[in-house]
Amino acid sequence: MRERIRITYEFALAEGESPEAGARRIALEQTVELPDGCYPDRIEEAVVARVEELEALAENRCRAALSFAPALVGNEVPQLLNVLFGMVSLLPATRVVEFELPDGLLRRYGGPRFGIEGIRAACTNAAGRPLLCTSAKPVGLSAAELAAICGALARGGIDVVKDDHGVADQATAPFAERVGRCSEAVQRANEASGGSTLYFPNVTSPVTELFDRVATAKAAGCRGVLVSPFATGLDTLRWLAENSGLIVLVHPTFSGALYHADHGVSLPVLGRLLRVLGSDGVTYVNAGGRFPVTEQECHAVNDSLRGPLGSLRPALPVPGGGMDVDRAAYWTERYGVDTMFLIGSSLYAQGDLEVASRRLVDAVTGAAG
Amino acid sequence: MRERIRITYEFALAEGESPEAGARRIALEQTVELPDGCYPDRIEEAVVARVEELEALAENRCRAALSFAPALVGNEVPQLLNVLFGMVSLLPATRVVEFELPDGLLRRYGGPRFGIEGIRAACTNAAGRPLLCTSAKPVGLSAAELAAICGALARGGIDVVKDDHGVADQATAPFAERVGRCSEAVQRANEASGGSTLYFPNVTSPVTELFDRVATAKAAGCRGVLVSPFATGLDTLRWLAENSGLIVLVHPTFSGALYHADHGVSLPVLGRLLRVLGSDGVTYVNAGGRFPVTEQECHAVNDSLRGPLGSLRPALPVPGGGMDVDRAAYWTERYGVDTMFLIGSSLYAQGDLEVASRRLVDAVTGAAG
């Protein structure tokens, strides 16, 4: 049983520095932030990260697996981020490539409260096929206009209709009015067609508003919400999972600031972090769309969300972009049915959202059959 | 008077793409996130970002100044981040290099509530010279041990003694006990020596704890706090400035994830953002220390913190690293007296913190004389 936090970094060695010295430098930087000998001996044992594995890489780089005492985190998400990639984020060409938590911390954060199974249980019409998700947009439309879009998408059979991440509480469609109208439009469509579409409002908001927005969403009958945790702070995700009682779908806006070829936090590590903190579904930009992501990276993200992780539930991968009627069979075969495809532009470009949605649902159902 | 948000991006053009087409692509990505023609005409005028300036750069890159309607942000910090670097963060080699807000939004966020003048008014012994700041560390020490360090630093005349950013609410030094003991140690030192040292506890915490930690800090007589907004979420910084009544000193842990040579948010833009949201002092890693930052970048950060910015107060630059007794004159001459130097390792390495602190205060006083 894992008892320490384990984080693997790839980083640039200083001029003439050995891998051992480099790894020790990182271990100090991420914990005591003091040179050797400037702290009591017992701190070495209790606090300083241990170098568990070490590998020299090409171009004067190095990969080091370090382990940290869980007590450093003390259960708090900001401290977890600090241990994960705090001061070393400021060093040159330094990357987090692996990240494992002890069972105690996994249980503490708890992971997805619904996960794939919980989302499927709510979307009764999607059995045996990948799920489909579409945003009501763009920002600037009125609440009534957005509700009309939600209704059309629901009548067309889209499983999860969500607010666009750019739609928050702007004057054009204030949160409470929008959530009421959109939720009602989706419920009405479900009643008329026997559908099981869910509407997830965007609760991304100032720290003092989040609680009210969740309460408003619940009062309107919503089963889940959308949040952009890289804009709100990752601890709000933990809070939502622990306290909202709602399915939590995560949007990746701003997250691209965090990863780069040789610096930052790798995509699968971000995916795992989001799952640990309680994401039921994780939206990411898919390969083959307008973003520079490889299919291999997407598979790694899917694995981090769906693969074994202590006692935590699997989270639903939600690749966005690159998906349309013609590609339904391809992506279903690549990613499997326990995936939710986020489709936007290719539906909007067809004009009639209801008809376009129904065609896509049929294509995905056929592809999974 | 500026009426729109203006953000300048540098980004990679797609194969064969003109700068005009690239800038239009970014403008759509950051607002409607839909292709041309998939939204009503009035949305083009009201919502889509406008391309204000355009310049082709070497290596198939481009610089484009876009302007956005303030209504897109609706006053909320997460939406500001979304507009600043939301979806485009996920595009290849894309960087925010300039960022200007209309007066209305500047006033709404309010900037530093104390700023340089307010911090100086509290540090009465530091008139006419740069201020000095040191962290009590490392994490793992008890509250009593940390308080003893705070007392020694205060007797030595350090102006601001702060918690280490890695010290939060761990079992070894629980927040309330630590803040009480450290604050008392500093007050006692001030009374004995006629000093004016301030103690800033680290209130970086889960979203639901922040309010209590601030209350505890105030009850203990603290005049300011430390926060790591890249770990808590930037909106907590806005909340602290608006509601705490305390001097807010910002720590950069995790922020290095956000900037790179060709991607992310540039250091001066981050500095400006932190000032707008209410940082009274901004800690950053100094040139000449153990981090890869140039002196030119540090000057740009200093300018973003101290230069004119609507009606907002100047914020105090707090360069960390690379500073010791021998370098006091150099850095004072380079950055000016309205700077606070964060010094850690070079004091701790000398063993007797009180003596080492006094020597440094004398050196800085001499350098400014």
Interface residues (C-beta under 8 A of the other chain):
Chain A: T31 V32 E33 L34 P35 C38 Y39 P40 R42 I43 A46 V47 A71 L72 G74 E76 V77 P78 Q79 L81 N82 F85 G86 M87 V88 S89 L90 L91 P92 T94 S135 K137 P138 V139 G140 L141 D164 H165 G166 A168 D169 Q170 A171 T172 T204 S205 P206 V207 T208 E209 L210 S228 F230 A231 T232 G233 L234 D235 T236 R238 W239 P252 T253 F254 S255 G256 A257 L258 H260 H263 G264 V265 V285 R290 F291 P292 G344 S345 Y348 A349
Chain B: T31 V32 E33 L34 P35 C38 Y39 P40 R42 I43 A46 V47 A71 L72 G74 E76 V77 P78 Q79 L81 N82 F85 G86 M87 V88 S89 L90 L91 P92 T94 S135 K137 P138 V139 G140 L141 D164 H165 G166 A168 D169 Q170 A171 T172 T204 S205 P206 V207 T208 E209 L210 S228 F230 A231 T232 G233 L234 D235 T236 R238 W239 P252 T253 F254 S255 G256 A257 L258 H260 H263 G264 V265 V285 R290 F291 P292 G344 S345 Y348 A349
